[in-house]
Amino acid sequence: ESVNGNHPGSFYELEQKIADNPGNYRNIDIRIEYDGPPANAGSVTRLGDVNPVDRVPTEFIVKWVDQGGVVQERPFVNRN
């Protein structure tokens, strides 16, 4: 919720800006970081082996090229 809630500075707010002006957000690249399997996951080595309910990202990093051709980057840290 801290990352994707409807509040200033959220990922949701960025999604709305992209929807309102898609020409200013070209070549969007989103990298999602995970801290590793939760303690109750056992000895898994792949994210795909972790129950989807237990997959909690620690950070989203969004990169894009704006209308002026400048690369922009915005991190969103999940504080949960």
Secondary structure, 3 states (H helix, E strand, C coil): CCCCCCCCCCHHHHHHHHHHCHHHCEEEEEEEEECCCCHHHCCCCCHHHCCHHHCCEEEEEEEEECCCCCEEEEEEECCC
